[in-house]
Amino acid sequence: MTGWDTRIGYPNEHLGKSVIEEVKSPMYSTSVGLVLAGFKDLDDREKSYKERCECVQSYQPSEKNS
């Protein structure tokens, strides 16, 4: 229709060998991709949270004597 090159996506490129055969169908490529993107986002958020916690813990305000 558009004249653009296309390809059929197969989600098994990113899944383990023990996955049910039905999930390896191109019909599930978008779903699998969204789930993987969600897990990646969770990993990135956790990493960012840990970095912020380390910064807060390493910050020690100076004590002022009156």
DAJOQUI-V141348 format. One record per backbone hydrogen bond with DSSP energy under -1.0 kcal/mol. NH is the residue of the N-H (numbers start at 1). CO is the residue of the C=O. Records with the same first field share a line. If there is no record, write none. Layout:
NH = CO  CO
This chain:
13 = 10
14 = 11
23 = 20
25 = 22
28 = 25
29 = 26
32 = 28
33 = 29
34 = 30
35 = 31
36 = 32
37 = 33
38 = 34
39 = 35
40 = 36
41 = 37
42 = 38
43 = 39
44 = 40
45 = 41
46 = 42
47 = 43
48 = 44
49 = 45
50 = 46
51 = 47
52 = 48
53 = 49
54 = 50
55 = 51
56 = 52
57 = 53
58 = 54
